[in-house]
Amino acid sequence: MSYKKIAVVFLLYLFLPREAYAMHIMEGFLPVKWALFWTLASLPFLIYGVTSISEKLKDPQLKLLFGVTGAFAFVLSALKIPSVTGSSSHPTGVGLGAVLFGPAAMSVIGFIVLLFQALLLAHGGLTTLGANTFSMAVTGPFVAYGVFKVAKKAGLGNGVAIFLAASFGNLTTYLTTSLQLALAFPAETGGVLASAVKFLSIFALTQVPLAISEGLLTIVIFNILTKFSQNELRLLHLYTNTVKGE
């Protein structure tokens, strides 16, 4: 089965009607001290991200492509599969933007995506926006970018490198979310570690296949971009040195 067919089947599955729980970590779910902690932890990345975006978008030709990466993240992260009370499993869509524009820029895009979802779709929440930003818009993009760079240095092709970047960016988001929930709600027996294992085991049932599917879908989108946005990718090669070998 081709990448395109796999992507279509994946999207059709996600759009099937099903009972839905809260998206990301829901409003009011975290204690105040942890909500504040993750908000403060996310701020430096957002500030750096604004500077990064201003540098990347000096050429107006890149603005449309930048918007596409934001739309891709918004649509994918809005698709939800119930996983555990207080959160849910979903694709993240941050890997593509991290590869193209760098992880700092994607941190800002991820924050905006999460803010709009909280306000317009009741997915996540304002009190948990900092925690959701740190997991999906900070750790996800930075890991995705790092994996992509390592894969390219190892001599892997763009397709494999992007697949690994998107997949690991997705999984890292949920590793972080599990840790956030474990820190906020340690188990009576075993503490934070036992709680983290519990959340990770629940998420893994849906998140591992989702990560693989997101990796495949990201390859499809990148291949489309290489066909219709070659000039923009050349510009990004000059700016970020992440798009190799055309």
C-alpha positions in Angstrom: 0.0 0.0 0.0 1.4 3.5 -1.0 2.0 6.3 1.5 -1.0 8.2 0.1 -3.4 5.3 0.6 -2.2 4.8 4.1 -2.7 8.5 4.9 -6.2 8.5 3.5 -7.2 5.4 5.5 -5.7 7.0 8.6 -7.6 10.2 8.2 -10.9 8.4 7.5 -10.5 6.4 10.7 -9.9 9.5 12.7 -13.0 11.2 11.3 -15.3 8.3 12.3 -17.7 9.4 15.0 -16.8 8.3 18.5 -17.2 9.4 22.1 -14.6 12.2 22.8 -12.9 13.3 26.0 -11.0 16.5 26.6 -8.2 17.4 24.1 -4.7 17.7 25.5 -4.8 18.3 29.3 -8.2 19.8 29.9 -9.1 23.1 31.6 -8.7 23.1 35.4 -7.2 19.6 35.5 -3.8 20.6 36.8 -3.1 22.1 40.2 -2.4 25.8 40.1 1.3 25.4 41.0 1.9 23.0 38.1 -0.1 25.1 35.7 2.1 28.1 36.6 5.3 26.1 36.5 4.7 24.9 32.9 3.6 28.3 31.8 6.9 29.9 33.1 8.9 27.0 31.6 7.4 27.6 28.1 7.9 31.4 28.1 11.7 31.5 27.1 11.0 29.2 24.1 8.2 31.4 22.9 10.2 34.6 23.2 13.1 33.0 21.3 10.6 31.6 18.8 9.3 35.1 17.9 12.8 36.2 17.1 13.4 33.1 15.0 10.2 33.7 13.0 11.2 37.3 12.2 14.5 35.9 10.8 12.9 33.1 8.8 10.2 35.2 7.3 12.4 38.1 6.0 11.6 36.7 2.5 7.9 37.1 1.9 7.8 34.1 -0.3 8.0 31.9 2.8 5.0 33.3 4.5 2.5 31.1 2.7 4.5 27.9 3.4 4.8 29.0 7.1 1.0 29.3 7.2 0.6 25.8 5.7 2.7 24.3 8.5 0.5 26.0 11.1 -2.7 24.7 9.4 -1.2 21.2 9.3 -0.5 21.3 13.0 -3.9 22.7 13.8 -5.8 20.1 11.8 -3.8 17.1 13.0 -3.8 18.1 16.7 -7.5 18.7 16.6 -8.2 15.0 15.7 -8.7 13.2 18.9 -8.9 9.6 20.1 -10.1 9.0 23.7 -7.2 7.6 25.8 -7.6 8.5 29.5 -9.8 10.8 31.6 -8.2 14.3 31.6 -6.5 13.9 28.2 -6.6 12.2 24.9 -4.4 10.8 22.1 -3.9 12.7 18.9 -1.4 13.5 16.2 0.6 16.7 16.7 1.7 17.9 13.3 4.7 19.7 14.7 7.4 17.6 13.0 6.9 19.2 9.5 7.2 22.7 10.7 10.2 21.9 12.9 12.1 20.4 10.0 11.2 23.3 7.7 11.4 26.4 9.9 13.2 25.1 13.0 11.9 24.1 16.5 11.8 27.6 18.0 9.5 28.9 15.2 7.3 25.9 15.6 7.0 26.6 19.4 5.2 29.8 18.6 3.0 28.1 16.0 2.2 25.3 18.4 1.2 27.9 21.1 -1.1 29.7 18.7 -2.7 26.4 17.6 -3.3 25.4 21.2 -4.7 28.8 22.1 -7.2 28.7 19.3 -8.2 25.2 20.1 -8.8 26.2 23.7 -10.9 29.2 22.8 -12.8 27.9 19.8 -13.0 24.1 20.2 -12.8 23.7 24.0 -9.8 21.5 23.5 -7.4 21.8 26.3 -7.8 25.0 28.3 -6.3 28.4 29.3 -5.1 27.3 32.7 -3.3 24.2 31.1 -2.1 26.1 28.1 1.4 26.3 29.5 1.6 22.6 30.1 0.2 21.7 26.7 2.5 24.2 25.0 5.6 22.7 26.7 4.7 19.2 25.7 3.4 19.7 22.1 5.1 23.0 21.1 8.4 22.8 22.9 9.6 19.2 23.5 7.9 17.8 20.4 9.5 20.2 17.8 12.9 20.3 19.4 13.1 16.5 19.5 11.7 16.2 15.9 14.4 18.7 14.7 17.2 16.9 16.6 16.1 13.5 15.2 16.0 14.9 11.7 19.5 16.3 12.0 20.9 13.1 13.4 19.2 11.1 10.7 20.6 13.3 7.9 24.1 13.1 9.4 23.7 9.3 9.4 23.2 9.5 5.6 19.4 8.7 5.6 17.2 10.1 2.9 14.7 12.9 3.4 11.8 10.5 3.6 13.2 8.3 6.4 14.5 11.3 8.3 11.2 13.1 8.1 9.3 10.0 9.1 11.5 9.5 12.2 11.3 13.2 13.1 7.5 13.3 13.0 7.1 10.0 14.8 9.5 10.8 17.6 8.2 14.4 17.9 4.7 12.9 18.5 5.9 10.3 21.0 7.9 12.8 22.9 4.9 15.0 23.3 3.1 12.2 25.1 6.1 11.2 27.2 6.1 14.8 28.4 2.4 14.8 29.0 2.6 11.6 31.0 5.4 13.1 33.1 3.3 16.3 33.7 0.3 14.3 34.8 2.5 12.0 37.0 4.2 15.0 38.7 0.8 16.5 39.4 -0.9 13.3 40.5 1.7 10.9 42.0 0.5 7.4 42.9 -0.1 6.6 46.5 2.2 3.6 46.1 5.3 4.2 43.9 4.9 8.0 43.6 5.7 9.8 40.4 7.4 6.9 38.7 4.5 4.5 39.2 2.1 7.2 38.0 4.2 8.0 34.9 4.3 4.3 34.0 0.5 4.1 34.3 -0.1 7.1 32.1 2.5 5.9 29.5 1.0 2.5 29.3 -2.5 3.9 28.7 -1.3 6.4 26.1 0.8 3.8 24.3 -2.2 1.8 23.2 -3.2 4.6 20.8 -0.2 6.8 20.6 2.3 4.4 19.0 0.2 3.6 15.9 -0.7 7.3 15.8 3.0 8.3 15.8 3.7 5.9 12.9 0.7 7.2 11.0 1.7 10.8 11.5 5.2 10.0 10.2 3.8 8.5 7.0 1.4 11.4 6.5 4.2 13.9 7.0 6.2 12.2 4.3 3.2 12.5 1.9 2.8 16.3 2.7 6.6 16.9 2.3 6.6 15.1 -1.0 3.8 17.4 -2.2 5.8 20.4 -1.1 8.8 19.2 -3.0 6.6 19.1 -6.1 4.8 22.4 -5.8 7.0 24.6 -3.5 10.5 23.9 -4.7 11.5 27.6 -4.7 10.5 28.0 -1.0 12.4 24.8 0.0 15.5 26.2 -1.7 15.1 29.3 0.3 14.8 27.3 3.5 17.9 25.3 2.6 19.8 28.6 2.6 18.2 29.8 5.8 18.1 26.6 7.9 20.3 24.1 6.1 17.7 21.4 6.8 16.3 20.6 3.3 18.9 18.5 1.6 19.6 17.2 -1.9 17.0 18.3 -4.5 
